[in-house]
Every structure is written in structure tokens, then in C-alpha cells.
Amino acid sequence: MASLETWKSILSQNNFDVPFGYRVEFNIKCPFHNDKMPSLSVNIEKEVWICHAGCGQGRLDEFLARALNIPLLQITSMLMDKIVEFDAPLISEIPLKNDDEEPPLIRINYDYDTSIVPTWILDRGFATTTLKQWKCGYNKTRRSLVIPVFEQDILIGAIERQPPDVFPKYLYTPGFKKSHTLFGENFIKQQETFVCLVEGSLDAIWLHQNNYPAVALLGVYMSRVQERKMLDLHAKEIILCLDNDEAGRKASDNIHQKLNKYCIVSKINIPQDCKDVQDIRNPKSLKKVIFSRICQ
């Protein structure tokens, strides 16, 4: 069985409104019907769900597979991935170099149109030149933005950001381990003055477009592999730019505790009306936020 925090993390990262605290049973909006009021009950201790509007019931992993439209095996992989993250000790308690924990790089083939990007992403301020630089493209079938993930110039996975009106927001290639990836590290020069650390791939691309070096965890928790990858960048300062919510704030505190013994770790204050750095569209406002960071 997965831990309670593992279930909460996966549900939250896939845009289900999970309450904070120690509740093991709560209601969320059902993705299978037009649910104005949360009518789907989840018990993360028993790992079961039921929709009180009649959409079904059963095991929680099967619910996620159905809701996210991905194979059940991928849900199992996600759960195991998260268990590793939550059970990981602090970086000071493990060797900084341990090749046994680094998974082998497996090159994948991913068919998408690299000549265009969806128009809806341009409406959010992203420049075509920036997206092309990151080798983004278009999945015509799903009308989604394809964001490739490279490591050592090897394509190891792909992220699809679906259109704003489609759930779930993000799809990942089967078997892709987010916790073994530091998205955007191939754009970072060694010994940068600072590197911004964000949650999402588009957050990293947005900061890069505004000339701030950034990498993304592809989630809210930092694994041991990601810790090492961050330290291997040898940045003089790491600026925490996680989302403006309770999960982001807690994760920032946790990451600060892990990394501040190795380098300067600072944190930005995102304006209250913004969810994340992508919401800061004005370059001057973004610059003010970055350069008003606080060393914790």
C-alpha cells in the first residue's frame, strides 16, 4: 500500500482539490460528470473511491487510471516513484555520488509536429521562438503542446500540456520517472550565479524566456536524484520559485533544509493574485519579484 502522503501528492499534482491536514477521507469533484459540488468520496487509507452521483466506485488506483486516461501500470509506477521520494533521507545522510541510484538513460521515439505549437499557449505570453528553442511542438489529435524532456541530448520522455478546457492538464509518456529528472538542466551553464527552482515545465520555460535560468521538479517534492542534480549544477544560489499555495510553501521549507548547507538558498514572494511565476506576465513585475527574493 502507498502512504497517505503519496496518495495526497499524486492527487494534488493531477489537479484534484485535496484538503490539507490529516484527513484520510474527503470529497473531490468527480471528473466523470459535470460536478458543481464535490460528490466523489475518496478514502486514501483504504485506497477506495465512490461517486455518489453514480459514476462508479472501486480501487483508487483504478480511479486515477480512468480519470487520467492512462494505463493502470503507469499509476503503479507513479505510486512507487512517490514512495521513493517520501522515504528518501536528507542528502547529508547519503553519498553525493552513487551511480547505483541513477537509472540508465533510455532513448524514446515520440511522434509530434515540431513545426507548429498550439495557438492557446501563445495567448499566455509564450513566444514561438522560445518554444522552438525547447523543441516543443503539437499533438494534432489532442490539440496539446508537446514538451520534450532531454538528458544529455537524449530524449527520455515527453510531457503534453492539454488545452485549458481539457482534464487532466498534463499527460506523461508511460514509464517516465519525474523524480529522476531535473527538467531544463540541459539549458543551465555550470556555476551560474543563481538558478531558479520551479514546479512545472512551463514555469521553467517562462523564466528562461525572461532570461532567468531555471529548472523544474515536475512536481512539488524533491527526490534524492534531483537533489544531486541540483548540486551538480554548482550554482552559487538556488532561488525557490515554487507555487503560491500551501503545498509549494511546505515544499520550499523542506528543500531549504536539504540544500542550504551547500549553497545560498533564497525564496521569492509571489503576489497574492498569482498562482505561480507564469502568472507574472509583466517583465518588470517578474524582475522585481526575482530581485526582491529573501534569503531564508
C-alpha positions in Angstrom: 0.0 0.0 0.0 1.1 3.5 -0.7 1.5 6.0 2.1 -1.2 8.6 2.8 1.1 11.4 1.7 1.9 9.6 -1.5 -1.8 9.5 -2.4 -2.3 13.1 -1.5 0.7 14.2 -3.6 -0.4 12.3 -6.7 -4.0 13.5 -6.4 -2.8 17.1 -5.8 -0.4 17.1 -8.7 -3.2 15.9 -11.0 -5.3 18.9 -10.0 -7.7 17.2 -7.6 -8.6 19.6 -4.7 -7.1 17.7 -1.8 -7.6 19.2 1.7 -4.5 19.8 3.9 -4.2 18.1 7.2 -4.6 14.6 8.4 -8.0 13.6 6.9 -7.9 10.2 5.3 -11.4 10.6 3.8 -12.7 13.6 1.9 -14.7 14.7 -1.2 -13.4 15.9 -4.5 -15.2 16.9 -7.7 -15.9 13.9 -9.9 -14.1 14.1 -13.3 -16.7 11.9 -15.0 -19.7 14.3 -14.8 -20.4 18.0 -14.6 -19.8 18.1 -10.8 -20.6 21.6 -9.4 -20.3 20.3 -5.8 -17.7 17.7 -4.8 -19.6 14.4 -4.9 -16.9 11.9 -5.1 -15.6 10.4 -1.8 -12.0 9.2 -1.5 -10.5 7.2 1.3 -6.8 7.2 0.9 -6.3 4.9 3.9 -8.5 2.2 2.4 -7.5 3.3 -1.1 -11.1 3.3 -2.4 -13.5 5.8 -4.1 -17.2 6.2 -4.8 -19.1 8.8 -6.8 -22.4 9.5 -5.1 -23.9 10.6 -8.4 -23.5 7.1 -9.8 -20.3 7.3 -11.9 -18.8 4.3 -10.2 -16.7 3.0 -7.3 -13.7 0.8 -6.6 -10.0 0.9 -6.1 -8.2 4.3 -6.0 -5.5 3.3 -8.5 -8.2 2.3 -11.0 -10.0 5.6 -10.5 -6.8 7.5 -11.3 -6.1 5.4 -14.4 -9.6 6.0 -15.6 -9.6 9.7 -14.7 -6.2 10.4 -16.3 -6.9 8.0 -19.2 -3.6 6.2 -18.7 -2.7 2.5 -18.2 -3.0 1.1 -14.7 0.6 0.1 -14.8 1.6 3.8 -15.1 -0.3 4.6 -12.0 1.6 1.8 -10.2 4.8 3.3 -11.4 3.8 6.7 -10.2 3.0 5.3 -6.8 6.3 3.5 -6.5 8.1 6.7 -7.7 6.4 8.7 -4.9 7.2 6.1 -2.3 10.9 6.5 -3.1 10.6 10.3 -2.8 8.8 10.3 0.6 11.1 7.6 2.1 14.3 9.4 1.0 16.7 10.6 3.7 18.2 14.0 3.7 21.0 14.5 1.2 23.5 14.9 4.0 22.8 11.3 5.1 23.7 9.7 1.7 26.6 9.8 -0.7 26.5 12.6 -3.2 27.7 10.3 -5.9 26.0 6.9 -6.1 25.7 5.6 -9.6 23.6 2.7 -8.4 20.6 5.1 -7.9 20.9 6.7 -11.3 18.6 5.0 -13.8 20.0 4.2 -17.2 19.1 6.7 -19.9 16.6 5.1 -22.4 16.1 7.0 -25.6 12.4 7.1 -26.7 10.8 8.0 -30.0 7.9 10.4 -29.8 5.9 11.4 -32.9 4.7 15.0 -32.9 4.7 18.0 -35.1 7.7 20.2 -34.4 6.8 22.9 -37.0 4.0 24.4 -35.0 2.7 24.9 -31.5 -1.0 25.4 -30.4 -2.2 28.9 -30.5 -3.6 28.8 -27.0 -0.2 28.7 -25.5 0.9 31.8 -27.3 -2.1 33.6 -25.8 -0.4 33.1 -22.4 2.6 35.1 -23.4 5.0 32.4 -24.6 7.0 33.2 -27.7 7.2 30.8 -30.6 11.0 31.2 -30.7 11.2 30.2 -27.0 9.1 27.1 -27.5 11.0 26.1 -30.6 14.3 26.5 -28.7 12.9 24.0 -26.2 11.9 21.8 -29.2 8.2 21.9 -28.2 5.6 21.0 -30.8 2.0 20.0 -31.4 -0.1 16.8 -31.0 -2.8 17.3 -33.5 -5.0 14.6 -32.1 -5.2 16.1 -28.6 -4.5 19.7 -29.6 -1.9 19.7 -26.9 1.5 21.3 -26.5 4.3 18.6 -26.5 7.2 19.4 -24.2 10.1 17.1 -24.8 12.4 16.1 -21.9 16.1 15.7 -22.7 19.0 14.5 -20.7 22.5 14.5 -22.2 20.8 15.3 -25.5 18.8 12.1 -25.3 15.0 12.3 -25.5 13.9 10.4 -22.4 10.3 11.5 -22.1 7.6 13.9 -23.2 5.0 16.0 -21.4 1.8 17.0 -23.0 0.1 20.1 -21.8 -3.5 19.7 -22.9 -5.8 22.6 -23.9 -7.2 24.7 -21.0 -10.6 23.1 -21.2 -9.3 19.5 -21.1 -8.7 17.4 -18.0 -6.2 16.3 -16.9 -3.9 19.2 -17.7 -0.7 17.1 -18.1 0.0 13.7 -19.7 3.3 11.9 -19.4 4.8 9.2 -21.5 4.4 5.7 -19.9 7.3 4.8 -17.6 8.7 8.3 -17.4 10.1 8.9 -13.9 9.7 12.5 -12.9 11.7 12.1 -9.7 14.7 11.1 -11.8 14.6 14.2 -13.9 15.6 17.8 -13.4 13.7 19.4 -16.3 15.7 22.1 -18.1 19.1 21.2 -16.7 20.4 20.9 -20.3 19.9 24.7 -20.6 21.9 25.5 -17.4 25.5 26.6 -17.6 27.9 25.3 -14.9 28.4 27.7 -12.0 25.6 30.1 -12.7 25.3 33.0 -10.3 21.8 31.6 -9.5 19.3 29.0 -10.7 15.6 29.2 -10.1 13.8 26.1 -9.0 10.2 25.7 -10.0 7.5 23.0 -10.0 6.3 22.8 -13.6 8.0 22.6 -17.0 6.2 25.7 -18.3 7.3 27.6 -15.3 10.9 26.8 -16.2 10.4 27.8 -19.8 8.7 31.0 -18.8 11.6 32.1 -16.6 14.0 31.1 -19.3 12.1 33.3 -21.8 12.6 36.2 -19.4 16.4 35.4 -19.1 16.3 33.7 -15.7 18.0 30.2 -15.6 15.5 27.7 -14.2 14.9 24.0 -13.7 11.7 22.2 -12.7 11.0 19.3 -10.4 7.9 18.4 -12.4 6.1 18.3 -9.1 6.3 19.7 -5.6 8.7 17.2 -3.9 12.4 16.9 -4.5 13.9 13.3 -4.7 17.4 12.3 -3.8 18.4 12.1 -7.5 17.1 15.7 -8.1 19.0 16.9 -5.0 22.2 15.6 -6.5 21.4 17.0 -9.9 20.8 20.5 -8.4 24.1 20.4 -6.5 25.9 19.2 -9.6 25.0 22.5 -11.3 27.3 24.2 -8.8 25.1 27.3 -8.7 26.1 29.9 -6.2 22.5 30.4 -5.2 19.3 28.5 -5.6 16.1 30.6 -5.8 13.0 28.7 -4.8 10.1 29.7 -7.0 7.5 27.1 -6.2 3.8 27.7 -6.5 1.9 30.2 -4.3 0.0 27.6 -2.3 0.4 25.7 0.9 2.0 22.7 -0.8 4.5 25.0 -2.5 5.4 26.7 0.7 5.8 23.5 2.6 8.0 22.1 -0.1 10.1 25.3 -0.2 10.8 24.9 3.5 11.7 21.2 3.1 14.0 21.9 0.1 15.7 24.8 2.0 16.5 22.4 4.9 18.1 20.0 2.4 20.2 22.4 0.4 21.1 25.4 2.5 24.2 23.7 3.9 25.7 23.5 0.4 24.9 26.9 -1.1 22.8 30.0 -0.7 19.1 29.2 -0.8 16.6 32.1 -1.2 12.8 32.3 -1.9 10.6 34.6 -3.9 7.3 36.0 -2.7 4.7 35.5 -5.5 2.0 38.2 -5.4 -1.2 37.0 -3.8 -3.2 37.2 -7.0 -0.8 34.9 -8.8 -0.7 31.1 -8.6 2.9 30.7 -9.9 5.6 32.6 -11.8 3.7 32.1 -15.1 1.0 34.3 -13.8 3.5 37.2 -13.5 3.2 38.3 -17.2 4.8 41.8 -16.9 8.6 41.5 -17.2 9.2 44.4 -14.8 7.0 42.8 -12.2 8.8 39.5 -12.6 12.2 41.2 -12.3 11.0 42.9 -9.1 9.8 39.6 -7.6 13.1 37.8 -8.5 15.4 40.5 -7.2 13.3 41.0 -4.1 14.0 37.4 -3.0 14.6 36.6 0.6 17.5 34.5 1.9 15.9 32.2 4.4 
